[in-house]
Amino acid sequence: MPEDTVHADTPAEARIAAARGSRNDHTRRRNLSSLLTAVHYGGPLTRAQLTRDTGLNRSTIGGLVAELSELGLVVEDAAAETGTVGRPSHIVRPRRDVVALALHADVDALELGAVGIDGAVLARRRANLDAPPTPDDAAAFSWEAAREVAAELGGVRAAGIGAAVPGLVGIDGATVVDAPHLGWRDVALGERLRGALGIPVVVGNDANMGLRAEWSFGAAKGVDTVVYLNGSASGIGGAALVGGRMLRGGRGYGGEFGHMMIRSDGDRCSCGRRGCLETEVNAALLDEAAHDAAALDRFAEVLAAAIANLECAFDPDAVLLAGYLGALFDVRRELVTDQVRAMAFRPDAEDVVIARAALGGNRLLIGAAERAFAPLLRDPAGTALAALA
């Protein structure tokens, strides 16, 4: 039995002191989490800003910053001029040598990046493919790309790796249940990546990770109810954030908006059904219609109908469009907006923001890294970092 265990026959004063110490440790860890999270999403921040944002007093902030510095997670820069009377406040910023790796597997490419605590993509490697990768391809690429990224950055420490996959991912965050475009079914991707890299792994749906990135650092920042649609080489992915919580469903399969039926007599989809959104609007069709104004209008109307349906279901404050759906919106913005408002159920539909996602080609890497950073943000003192070599 550990020496710090409190026995039933321990004097009452000692049990009370032990309980107080436990509570104090819990509070300290929670405060460390609050501080690192504030710097993660809003940094760099001055001590004065951290005091204001967390509600903690200056001396507590000083102690927490010192501990996060000792843990190698933040640094304090020299005093900055604030333009106010009194002592200048030091600036706290995340260390650049703490990263999360992020893997994106798609039908035409594999990409791995190293993302800093501040959400910046620091290095990346990409392999363009002529055929969809196998799970073993993804693991081998990740091992080689991680070595190259580590050599480029020099001396980085990783919280883990997040993998974004275009398909259904089990609620365990490790198993790809079905990624039809990749041809993956019941693949233990987390286990493969852990074996290749030796660091913690979390696997997720690529659309969920795209929305997570936009909510953390992009066009959805500060918005708690958002619907997201992305058009990519593997079809249309979707995700929804409702009341600040990612919609996943009972088994982790929620948000497959690319497979909502648009036309019952439409073309056969890869899922086996007919008339899914991603069969009615996809990259190949849009390429063919690039110079056909009437065809682009029809595709824009299909997109508007899908958005209106999602508005009825989720009552969002914002709808974000990415990939080729974002490009279609750019060239038919007024038509899509007017059609959505005409079809919307809610009386104040004009208040719903329809916008293009902001993070571009970094989106999925940032979103996957966010998942990998989550344990570190929850418990900075209790989460180990692994040196990448």
MOMOZI-V837110 format. One record per residue. N is the residue number from 1. RES is the residue in one letter. SS is DSSP state (h for helix, s for strand, l for the rest). D_FIRST is the distance of its C-alpha to the first C-alpha in whole Angstrom. Layout:
BEGIN
((N	RES	SS	D_FIRST) (N	RES	SS	D_FIRST))
END
This chain:
BEGIN
((1	M	l	0) (2	P	l	4) (3	E	l	6) (4	D	l	9) (5	T	l	7) (6	V	l	10) (7	H	l	10) (8	A	l	13) (9	D	l	15) (10	T	l	15) (11	P	l	18) (12	A	h	20) (13	E	h	21) (14	A	h	18) (15	R	h	17) (16	I	h	20) (17	A	h	19) (18	A	h	16) (19	A	h	18) (20	R	h	21) (21	G	h	19) (22	S	h	18) (23	R	h	21) (24	N	h	23) (25	D	h	21) (26	H	h	22) (27	T	h	25) (28	R	h	25) (29	R	h	24) (30	R	h	27) (31	N	h	30) (32	L	h	29) (33	S	h	30) (34	S	h	33) (35	L	h	34) (36	L	h	34) (37	T	h	35) (38	A	h	38) (39	V	h	39) (40	H	h	38) (41	Y	h	41) (42	G	h	43) (43	G	l	43) (44	P	l	44) (45	L	s	44) (46	T	s	44) (47	R	h	42) (48	A	h	44) (49	Q	h	44) (50	L	h	40) (51	T	h	41) (52	R	h	43) (53	D	h	41) (54	T	h	38) (55	G	l	39) (56	L	l	37) (57	N	l	38) (58	R	h	39) (59	S	h	37) (60	T	h	34) (61	I	h	36) (62	G	h	36) (63	G	h	32) (64	L	h	31) (65	V	h	34) (66	A	h	33) (67	E	h	29) (68	L	h	31) (69	S	h	33) (70	E	h	30) (71	L	l	29) (72	G	l	32) (73	L	l	33) (74	V	s	36) (75	V	s	39) (76	E	s	41) (77	D	s	44) (78	A	s	47) (79	A	s	48) (80	A	s	50) (81	E	l	54) (82	T	l	53) (83	G	l	57) (84	T	l	55) (85	V	l	56) (86	G	l	53) (87	R	l	50) (88	P	l	50) (89	S	s	47) (90	H	s	45) (91	I	s	44) (92	V	s	41) (93	R	s	41) (94	P	s	39) (95	R	l	38) (96	R	l	41) (97	D	l	38) (98	V	s	36) (99	V	s	37) (100	A	s	36) (101	L	s	38) (102	A	s	40) (103	L	s	42) (104	H	s	45) (105	A	s	46) (106	D	l	50) (107	V	l	53) (108	D	l	55) (109	A	s	52) (110	L	s	49) (111	E	s	47) (112	L	s	44) (113	G	s	44) (114	A	s	42) (115	V	s	41) (116	G	s	40) (117	I	l	38) (118	D	l	41) (119	G	l	43) (120	A	l	45) (121	V	s	46) (122	L	s	46) (123	A	s	46) (124	R	s	47) (125	R	s	49) (126	R	s	51) (127	A	s	52) (128	N	s	55) (129	L	l	55) (130	D	l	58) (131	A	l	56) (132	P	l	53) (133	P	l	50) (134	T	l	47) (135	P	h	44) (136	D	h	44) (137	D	h	46) (138	A	h	44) (139	A	h	41) (140	A	h	43) (141	F	h	45) (142	S	h	42) (143	W	h	41) (144	E	h	44) (145	A	h	44) (146	A	h	41) (147	R	h	42) (148	E	h	45) (149	V	h	44) (150	A	h	41) (151	A	h	44) (152	E	h	46) (153	L	h	44) (154	G	l	42) (155	G	l	39) (156	V	l	37) (157	R	s	34) (158	A	s	33) (159	A	s	31) (160	G	s	32) (161	I	s	35) (162	G	s	37) (163	A	s	39) (164	A	s	42) (165	V	s	44) (166	P	l	47) (167	G	l	46) (168	L	s	44) (169	V	s	40) (170	G	l	37) (171	I	l	35) (172	D	l	32) (173	G	l	34) (174	A	l	34) (175	T	l	37) (176	V	s	40) (177	V	s	42) (178	D	s	45) (179	A	s	47) (180	P	l	51) (181	H	l	52) (182	L	l	50) (183	G	l	50) (184	W	s	46) (185	R	s	45) (186	D	s	41) (187	V	s	40) (188	A	l	37) (189	L	h	38) (190	G	h	34) (191	E	h	33) (192	R	h	36) (193	L	h	36) (194	R	h	32) (195	G	h	33) (196	A	h	36) (197	L	h	35) (198	G	l	31) (199	I	l	30) (200	P	l	29) (201	V	s	32) (202	V	s	33) (203	V	s	37) (204	G	s	39) (205	N	s	43) (206	D	h	45) (207	A	h	47) (208	N	h	44) (209	M	h	43) (210	G	h	46) (211	L	h	46) (212	R	h	43) (213	A	h	44) (214	E	h	47) (215	W	h	45) (216	S	h	43) (217	F	h	46) (218	G	l	49) (219	A	l	52) (220	A	l	49) (221	K	l	48) (222	G	l	47) (223	V	l	48) (224	D	l	46) (225	T	l	48) (226	V	s	49) (227	V	s	51) (228	Y	s	51) (229	L	s	53) (230	N	s	53) (231	G	s	56) (232	S	s	55) (233	A	l	56) (234	S	l	54) (235	G	s	55) (236	I	s	55) (237	G	s	51) (238	G	s	50) (239	A	s	47) (240	A	s	47) (241	L	s	45) (242	V	s	45) (243	G	l	44) (244	G	l	42) (245	R	s	40) (246	M	s	41) (247	L	l	42) (248	R	l	41) (249	G	l	41) (250	G	l	39) (251	R	l	39) (252	G	l	39) (253	Y	l	43) (254	G	l	45) (255	G	l	47) (256	E	l	49) (257	F	h	53) (258	G	h	54) (259	H	h	55) (260	M	l	56) (261	M	s	60) (262	I	l	63) (263	R	l	65) (264	S	l	65) (265	D	l	68) (266	G	l	67) (267	D	l	66) (268	R	s	63) (269	C	l	60) (270	S	l	57) (271	C	l	55) (272	G	l	58) (273	R	l	59) (274	R	s	62) (275	G	l	63) (276	C	s	60) (277	L	h	60) (278	E	h	59) (279	T	h	62) (280	E	h	64) (281	V	l	63) (282	N	l	62) (283	A	h	62) (284	A	h	65) (285	L	h	67) (286	L	h	67) (287	D	h	68) (288	E	h	71) (289	A	l	72) (290	A	l	71) (291	H	l	75) (292	D	l	76) (293	A	h	76) (294	A	h	76) (295	A	h	73) (296	L	h	71) (297	D	h	72) (298	R	h	71) (299	F	h	68) (300	A	h	67) (301	E	h	68) (302	V	h	65) (303	L	h	63) (304	A	h	64) (305	A	h	64) (306	A	h	60) (307	I	h	59) (308	A	h	61) (309	N	h	59) (310	L	h	55) (311	E	h	57) (312	C	h	57) (313	A	h	54) (314	F	h	52) (315	D	l	54) (316	P	l	53) (317	D	l	53) (318	A	s	54) (319	V	s	55) (320	L	s	54) (321	L	s	56) (322	A	s	55) (323	G	h	57) (324	Y	h	60) (325	L	h	60) (326	G	h	59) (327	A	h	62) (328	L	h	64) (329	F	h	64) (330	D	h	65) (331	V	h	68) (332	R	l	68) (333	R	h	67) (334	E	h	69) (335	L	h	70) (336	V	h	66) (337	T	h	66) (338	D	h	69) (339	Q	h	68) (340	V	h	64) (341	R	h	66) (342	A	h	69) (343	M	h	66) (344	A	l	63) (345	F	l	63) (346	R	l	61) (347	P	l	64) (348	D	l	63) (349	A	h	62) (350	E	h	64) (351	D	h	61) (352	V	l	59) (353	V	s	58) (354	I	s	59) (355	A	s	58) (356	R	s	57) (357	A	l	54) (358	A	l	54) (359	L	l	51) (360	G	h	54) (361	G	h	52) (362	N	h	49) (363	R	h	48) (364	L	h	46) (365	L	h	44) (366	I	h	43) (367	G	h	42) (368	A	h	40) (369	A	h	38) (370	E	h	38) (371	R	h	35) (372	A	h	34) (373	F	h	33) (374	A	h	32) (375	P	h	28) (376	L	h	29) (377	L	h	31) (378	R	h	28) (379	D	l	25) (380	P	l	27) (381	A	l	24) (382	G	l	21) (383	T	l	24) (384	A	l	25) (385	L	l	28) (386	A	s	30) (387	A	s	33) (388	L	l	36) (389	A	l	38))
END
